[in-house]
Amino acid sequence: MRDIGESRDQEYQKKTVAGFENLWVWQKAHRMMQIIHRFCQTLPREEQYRLRDQIERSSSSVCDNIADRYTTYYYLDKIKGFNIARKEAGETQNHLRKLCGKNYLDTHRSQKMVEEYEEVIRGINGFIRYIRKKKDNSLS
């Protein structure tokens, strides 16, 4: 039987409340962040303020920067934020490799998650190209 609070949370998550939530790249980054945060709950206590903290922060920062800069008015600010999101996605990939190297994450799952973040990076690159094109068209 489901808890009423859980039911409300699921309904809330289904509702779109901001434009960035319509971006597939934000949706994917957000899903990956949730997966990583759930996985981190299984890590040993000694990793609490080491690798766990780092990967939770970098994975959160990917979708945070996409959301933050999507709502920014100026094109160059948007591009800067998406560049930061791309760097954070790369950092998260590195942390996934570290988790694998420390035998907290198996090789197959680590590779799959790294590939998922590679798709996020490609999506961010595409959005940056779109913004640059829009910027160039506005100057014409």
N, C-alpha and C positions, 0 to 999 in steps of 0.2 A: 504494500500500500504506500502511495506517495504522500510525502509531506506537503501541506498546503503551500508553504514557503517555496519549496522546490518547484511546484507547479507554476506559481507566480513568476519565479525567475525564468523558467523556460518560456513563458508567454512574453515576458519583457524582452528576452533575447531575440524573439521572432520579429518584434516590431522594429522597423527602421526609424531611427530618430535623427539621423544626421546623414548628409550627403556622402561622406567618405565611406559609410557602411555599404554603399552600393558598389564600391570598387572591388573587383574580384581580388586584387592584390592585397587590399586591407583584410578582406575576409580570410584569405589563405594565411596571411601573417598572423592574424588573430587566432585562427584554429591551431596553427603551429605553436603559438605562445601558450595556449591552453594545454596542449599535449605535453609540452616541456614542463610546465608548472606541475601538472599531475605526476609526471615521471619523477620530478625532483623530490616529491614527497617520499619516494622510496630510497633516496640516497642516505648513506650513513650520517649520523650526527656530526662527525668531524668535518664533513663537507658543507655544513650549514652556512658558514661565512666565507667559504672559499669558492669552489666551482659552482655550487648551487646558486649562491647569490649572484655571481657573474652571469651565468646563463639565463637566469630568470630576468635580470635587468636588461640584458642585450635583446632577448626575445621580445620583451615588453616594449623596448624602445623602437623596434621596427614598426609595429602598428601605431605606437604613440606618435612617432614622427610623421607617418603617412597622414594620420588624422589631423595633427597640428598644422601641417603645411598645406593640406588640402583646403583648409578653411582660410588660409592666408590670402590676402588680396593681391599682393605684388608677385609677379612672375619669378623674379630672381629669388625671393624668399621661398617660394614653392620649390624651386630647383634645389636650393641649398638644403632644405629639409629632406627632400627625397634622396639627396646624396648622403645625408647622415643616416637615413633609414637603410640605404644600401650598405653602408659601412657596418652598421649594427647587424645586418643579416650575415655579412661575412664573419663578423666576430662570433655570432651564434654558431655558424658552421665550425669554426675553430674549437669552440667549447664542446660541441658534439663529438669532435675527433678526440678531445681530451677525455671525455667520458668513456669513449670506446677504449682508449689507451689505458685507462685505469680499470678496465673491465667492469664498469658499471652499466654499460650499454653494449649489446652485442653488435658485431660488425655489420650485419645485414640491416638492422634497424638504424644504426648510425648512418650508413650510406643512404638509406631511403630518406631520412630526415635532412641530410645534407643536400640531396637532390631536390627535395621540396623547397628548401631555402634558395636553391639555385633558380628555381622557377619564380620565386618571389623577386629575386634580384633582376631577372629578365623582365618581369612585370614593372618593376620600378624604373628600369631603363626605358621601357616603352612609354611610361607616363612622363618621364623627363623629356623624351623626344616630342611627345604631344604638346607639352607646355612650351618648349622652345619654339615649335612651329606656330603655336597660338600667339606667342610673344612677337615673333617675326611678322606675322600677318597683321598684328595690331599696329606695328610701326609703318606698315605700307600705306 
